[in-house]
Amino acid sequence: MISDIQQDASVRMAKSIEALQKAFTKIRTGRAHPSLLDQIFVSYYGSETQLSQVANVSVEDARTLKVTPWEKDMVKAIEKAIMASDLGLNPTTQGVAIRIPLPPLTEERRRDLVKVVKNEAEQSRVAIRNIRRDANSEIKEALKEKMVSEDEAHSGEEKIQQITDKYIKEVEKHLEVKEADLLSM
């Protein structure tokens, strides 16, 4: 009973970490990375398709991404989709390849991005604490209905706290890495 609650809490907290990592990949540092274009969708035969499904996205150098569509006809649509995105990128077409130079980040923009990153991390910490609260209330409910003893409930709550601490530390670790990445150049 309690192990199921702990397992569920752990799985949900791990999903919070995954969501944080996804959010962090969308926040642009000064370096080129293919995941930067993950949220861009292109009109492909009438349906919205993720860019990575219609083209190869690779890193040409530290500040340039190269997009090579699998079909020549897609070049204009991809270029249009990249310009329409809120990433502030200006692609240049060279034959069938699209090169996307990433402008260097200003110091002010870096500080703004650090604030955004810290906010994302705080949202993850809050989500993890909410999961802890839910798990503890499930344990208390089981105790109230005499499904577990007081000792089991107490040790279960302690274990939930240990799991919570582990995932909060993981959030801090990811935040530290992303912050260092943003401020370095």
BALOBA-1460 file (C-alpha; in Angstrom, 3 decimals):
// residues 185
<rec num="1" residu="m" x="0.000" y="0.000" z="0.000"/>
<rec num="2" residu="i" x="2.555" y="2.570" z="1.136"/>
<rec num="3" residu="s" x="5.152" y="1.317" z="-1.338"/>
<rec num="4" residu="d" x="2.603" y="1.882" z="-4.128"/>
<rec num="5" residu="i" x="2.080" y="5.461" z="-2.955"/>
<rec num="6" residu="q" x="5.847" y="6.002" z="-2.807"/>
<rec num="7" residu="q" x="6.322" y="4.494" z="-6.259"/>
<rec num="8" residu="d" x="3.576" y="6.694" z="-7.718"/>
<rec num="9" residu="a" x="5.056" y="9.811" z="-6.087"/>
<rec num="10" residu="s" x="8.512" y="8.953" z="-7.398"/>
<rec num="11" residu="v" x="7.222" y="8.434" z="-10.957"/>
<rec num="12" residu="r" x="5.289" y="11.720" z="-10.874"/>
<rec num="13" residu="m" x="8.309" y="13.612" z="-9.509"/>
<rec num="14" residu="a" x="10.502" y="12.150" z="-12.251"/>
<rec num="15" residu="k" x="7.988" y="13.461" z="-14.795"/>
<rec num="16" residu="s" x="8.327" y="16.919" z="-13.218"/>
<rec num="17" residu="i" x="12.088" y="16.718" z="-13.779"/>
<rec num="18" residu="e" x="11.515" y="15.698" z="-17.413"/>
<rec num="19" residu="a" x="9.171" y="18.659" z="-17.883"/>
<rec num="20" residu="l" x="11.827" y="20.953" z="-16.398"/>
<rec num="21" residu="q" x="14.463" y="19.608" z="-18.780"/>
<rec num="22" residu="k" x="12.117" y="20.163" z="-21.735"/>
<rec num="23" residu="a" x="11.446" y="23.713" z="-20.591"/>
<rec num="24" residu="f" x="15.189" y="24.311" z="-20.245"/>
<rec num="25" residu="t" x="15.907" y="23.108" z="-23.789"/>
<rec num="26" residu="k" x="13.503" y="25.732" z="-25.122"/>
<rec num="27" residu="i" x="15.458" y="28.493" z="-23.402"/>
<rec num="28" residu="r" x="18.151" y="29.529" z="-25.804"/>
<rec num="29" residu="t" x="21.724" y="29.908" z="-24.734"/>
<rec num="30" residu="g" x="24.332" y="31.403" z="-27.044"/>
<rec num="31" residu="r" x="25.155" y="27.961" z="-28.451"/>
<rec num="32" residu="a" x="23.493" y="26.186" z="-31.340"/>
<rec num="33" residu="h" x="21.582" y="23.041" z="-30.413"/>
<rec num="34" residu="p" x="19.128" y="21.075" z="-32.607"/>
<rec num="35" residu="s" x="16.530" y="20.914" z="-29.800"/>
<rec num="36" residu="l" x="16.168" y="24.681" z="-30.156"/>
<rec num="37" residu="l" x="13.886" y="24.028" z="-33.146"/>
<rec num="38" residu="d" x="11.841" y="21.251" z="-31.499"/>
<rec num="39" residu="q" x="8.751" y="23.402" z="-31.002"/>
<rec num="40" residu="i" x="8.618" y="24.555" z="-34.635"/>
<rec num="41" residu="f" x="5.897" y="23.011" z="-36.779"/>
<rec num="42" residu="v" x="5.758" y="23.156" z="-40.587"/>
<rec num="43" residu="s" x="2.771" y="22.813" z="-42.887"/>
<rec num="44" residu="y" x="3.431" y="19.478" z="-44.617"/>
<rec num="45" residu="y" x="0.801" y="18.277" z="-47.103"/>
<rec num="46" residu="g" x="-1.924" y="20.099" z="-45.215"/>
<rec num="47" residu="s" x="-1.044" y="19.054" z="-41.675"/>
<rec num="48" residu="e" x="1.174" y="20.646" z="-39.049"/>
<rec num="49" residu="t" x="4.277" y="18.483" z="-38.676"/>
<rec num="50" residu="q" x="7.240" y="18.891" z="-36.359"/>
<rec num="51" residu="l" x="10.316" y="20.264" z="-38.150"/>
<rec num="52" residu="s" x="12.423" y="17.252" z="-37.174"/>
<rec num="53" residu="q" x="9.939" y="15.023" z="-39.069"/>
<rec num="54" residu="v" x="10.470" y="16.800" z="-42.408"/>
<rec num="55" residu="a" x="14.129" y="17.810" z="-42.216"/>
<rec num="56" residu="n" x="17.493" y="16.990" z="-40.697"/>
<rec num="57" residu="v" x="18.563" y="19.553" z="-38.090"/>
<rec num="58" residu="s" x="22.273" y="19.599" z="-37.301"/>
<rec num="59" residu="v" x="24.855" y="21.857" z="-35.692"/>
<rec num="60" residu="e" x="27.244" y="23.340" z="-38.242"/>
<rec num="61" residu="d" x="29.366" y="25.240" z="-35.714"/>
<rec num="62" residu="a" x="28.922" y="26.709" z="-32.226"/>
<rec num="63" residu="r" x="26.600" y="29.463" z="-33.453"/>
<rec num="64" residu="t" x="24.979" y="28.003" z="-36.574"/>
<rec num="65" residu="l" x="22.269" y="25.416" z="-37.132"/>
<rec num="66" residu="k" x="21.811" y="23.732" z="-40.499"/>
<rec num="67" residu="v" x="18.403" y="22.468" z="-41.611"/>
<rec num="68" residu="t" x="18.337" y="20.129" z="-44.597"/>
<rec num="69" residu="p" x="14.792" y="19.300" z="-45.765"/>
<rec num="70" residu="w" x="14.157" y="15.826" z="-47.113"/>
<rec num="71" residu="e" x="12.101" y="17.320" z="-49.948"/>
<rec num="72" residu="k" x="13.249" y="20.349" z="-51.961"/>
<rec num="73" residu="d" x="9.713" y="21.757" z="-51.974"/>
<rec num="74" residu="m" x="9.799" y="22.173" z="-48.184"/>
<rec num="75" residu="v" x="12.585" y="24.803" z="-48.097"/>
<rec num="76" residu="k" x="10.252" y="27.833" z="-48.304"/>
<rec num="77" residu="a" x="7.746" y="26.401" z="-45.802"/>
<rec num="78" residu="i" x="10.497" y="25.615" z="-43.287"/>
<rec num="79" residu="e" x="12.084" y="29.033" z="-43.686"/>
<rec num="80" residu="k" x="8.685" y="30.679" z="-43.189"/>
<rec num="81" residu="a" x="7.956" y="28.584" z="-40.074"/>
<rec num="82" residu="i" x="11.329" y="29.467" z="-38.509"/>
<rec num="83" residu="m" x="10.804" y="33.181" z="-39.132"/>
<rec num="84" residu="a" x="7.244" y="32.993" z="-37.738"/>
<rec num="85" residu="s" x="8.462" y="31.344" z="-34.517"/>
<rec num="86" residu="d" x="9.080" y="33.491" z="-31.459"/>
<rec num="87" residu="l" x="12.765" y="32.529" z="-31.352"/>
<rec num="88" residu="g" x="13.944" y="35.652" z="-33.169"/>
<rec num="89" residu="l" x="15.986" y="33.722" z="-35.730"/>
<rec num="90" residu="n" x="16.724" y="34.803" z="-39.306"/>
<rec num="91" residu="p" x="17.368" y="31.791" z="-41.538"/>
<rec num="92" residu="t" x="19.277" y="32.080" z="-44.813"/>
<rec num="93" residu="t" x="18.673" y="29.646" z="-47.656"/>
<rec num="94" residu="q" x="21.584" y="28.299" z="-49.657"/>
<rec num="95" residu="g" x="20.244" y="25.891" z="-52.239"/>
<rec num="96" residu="v" x="18.478" y="23.118" z="-50.365"/>
<rec num="97" residu="a" x="20.144" y="23.873" z="-47.028"/>
<rec num="98" residu="i" x="18.883" y="26.449" z="-44.564"/>
<rec num="99" residu="r" x="21.469" y="27.979" z="-42.268"/>
<rec num="100" residu="i" x="20.356" y="29.640" z="-39.059"/>
<rec num="101" residu="p" x="22.974" y="31.868" z="-37.415"/>
<rec num="102" residu="l" x="22.318" y="32.395" z="-33.707"/>
<rec num="103" residu="p" x="22.976" y="35.956" z="-32.600"/>
<rec num="104" residu="p" x="25.085" y="36.294" z="-29.467"/>
<rec num="105" residu="l" x="23.129" y="37.051" z="-26.317"/>
<rec num="106" residu="t" x="23.586" y="40.403" z="-24.629"/>
<rec num="107" residu="e" x="24.431" y="40.522" z="-20.922"/>
<rec num="108" residu="e" x="20.987" y="41.952" z="-20.156"/>
<rec num="109" residu="r" x="19.246" y="39.186" z="-22.126"/>
<rec num="110" residu="r" x="21.329" y="36.563" z="-20.304"/>
<rec num="111" residu="r" x="20.189" y="37.945" z="-16.937"/>
<rec num="112" residu="d" x="16.566" y="37.900" z="-18.129"/>
<rec num="113" residu="l" x="16.956" y="34.277" z="-19.230"/>
<rec num="114" residu="v" x="18.463" y="33.373" z="-15.848"/>
<rec num="115" residu="k" x="15.316" y="34.785" z="-14.210"/>
<rec num="116" residu="v" x="13.170" y="32.692" z="-16.547"/>
<rec num="117" residu="v" x="15.228" y="29.581" z="-15.742"/>
<rec num="118" residu="k" x="14.922" y="30.215" z="-11.988"/>
<rec num="119" residu="n" x="11.172" y="30.626" z="-12.384"/>
<rec num="120" residu="e" x="10.920" y="27.307" z="-14.260"/>
<rec num="121" residu="a" x="12.934" y="25.617" z="-11.505"/>
<rec num="122" residu="e" x="10.672" y="27.084" z="-8.824"/>
<rec num="123" residu="q" x="7.606" y="25.799" z="-10.680"/>
<rec num="124" residu="s" x="9.177" y="22.326" z="-10.693"/>
<rec num="125" residu="r" x="9.912" y="22.526" z="-6.969"/>
<rec num="126" residu="v" x="6.291" y="23.538" z="-6.307"/>
<rec num="127" residu="a" x="5.040" y="20.638" z="-8.457"/>
<rec num="128" residu="i" x="7.256" y="18.209" z="-6.538"/>
<rec num="129" residu="r" x="6.015" y="19.558" z="-3.189"/>
<rec num="130" residu="n" x="2.417" y="19.191" z="-4.395"/>
<rec num="131" residu="i" x="3.111" y="15.563" z="-5.253"/>
<rec num="132" residu="r" x="4.551" y="15.101" z="-1.742"/>
<rec num="133" residu="r" x="1.403" y="16.642" z="-0.240"/>
<rec num="134" residu="d" x="-0.814" y="14.312" z="-2.300"/>
<rec num="135" residu="a" x="1.205" y="11.254" z="-1.287"/>
<rec num="136" residu="n" x="1.130" y="12.219" z="2.396"/>
<rec num="137" residu="s" x="-2.628" y="12.771" z="2.272"/>
<rec num="138" residu="e" x="-3.055" y="9.319" z="0.691"/>
<rec num="139" residu="i" x="-1.024" y="7.829" z="3.543"/>
<rec num="140" residu="k" x="-3.125" y="9.705" z="6.132"/>
<rec num="141" residu="e" x="-6.285" y="8.481" z="4.428"/>
<rec num="142" residu="a" x="-5.008" y="4.890" z="4.590"/>
<rec num="143" residu="l" x="-4.200" y="5.398" z="8.279"/>
<rec num="144" residu="k" x="-7.662" y="6.812" z="8.962"/>
<rec num="145" residu="e" x="-9.262" y="3.798" z="7.292"/>
<rec num="146" residu="k" x="-7.020" y="1.459" z="9.350"/>
<rec num="147" residu="m" x="-5.310" y="0.038" z="6.248"/>
<rec num="148" residu="v" x="-1.857" y="0.804" z="7.717"/>
<rec num="149" residu="s" x="-0.496" y="1.205" z="11.238"/>
<rec num="150" residu="e" x="0.748" y="4.513" z="12.655"/>
<rec num="151" residu="d" x="4.349" y="3.303" z="12.450"/>
<rec num="152" residu="e" x="3.932" y="2.359" z="8.789"/>
<rec num="153" residu="a" x="2.315" y="5.716" z="8.056"/>
<rec num="154" residu="h" x="5.109" y="7.603" z="9.832"/>
<rec num="155" residu="s" x="7.884" y="5.703" z="8.048"/>
<rec num="156" residu="g" x="5.986" y="6.113" z="4.759"/>
<rec num="157" residu="e" x="5.863" y="9.891" z="5.212"/>
<rec num="158" residu="e" x="9.583" y="9.927" z="6.014"/>
<rec num="159" residu="k" x="10.320" y="7.955" z="2.855"/>
<rec num="160" residu="i" x="8.159" y="10.353" z="0.805"/>
<rec num="161" residu="q" x="10.186" y="13.245" z="2.269"/>
<rec num="162" residu="q" x="13.448" y="11.512" z="1.282"/>
<rec num="163" residu="i" x="12.151" y="11.043" z="-2.271"/>
<rec num="164" residu="t" x="11.076" y="14.697" z="-2.358"/>
<rec num="165" residu="d" x="14.500" y="15.867" z="-1.152"/>
<rec num="166" residu="k" x="16.190" y="13.761" z="-3.841"/>
<rec num="167" residu="y" x="14.132" y="15.323" z="-6.642"/>
<rec num="168" residu="i" x="14.474" y="18.862" z="-5.264"/>
<rec num="169" residu="k" x="18.273" y="18.355" z="-5.324"/>
<rec num="170" residu="e" x="17.975" y="17.194" z="-8.935"/>
<rec num="171" residu="v" x="16.072" y="20.401" z="-9.815"/>
<rec num="172" residu="e" x="18.847" y="22.425" z="-8.161"/>
<rec num="173" residu="k" x="21.493" y="20.526" z="-10.123"/>
<rec num="174" residu="h" x="19.736" y="21.158" z="-13.453"/>
<rec num="175" residu="l" x="19.251" y="24.820" z="-12.529"/>
<rec num="176" residu="e" x="22.938" y="25.222" z="-11.687"/>
<rec num="177" residu="v" x="24.025" y="23.702" z="-15.016"/>
<rec num="178" residu="k" x="21.601" y="25.791" z="-17.087"/>
<rec num="179" residu="e" x="22.484" y="28.988" z="-15.222"/>
<rec num="180" residu="a" x="26.207" y="28.384" z="-15.764"/>
<rec num="181" residu="d" x="25.502" y="27.656" z="-19.440"/>
<rec num="182" residu="l" x="23.591" y="30.919" z="-19.831"/>
<rec num="183" residu="l" x="26.162" y="33.081" z="-18.105"/>
<rec num="184" residu="s" x="29.219" y="31.603" z="-19.821"/>
<rec num="185" residu="m" x="30.553" y="33.007" z="-23.079"/>
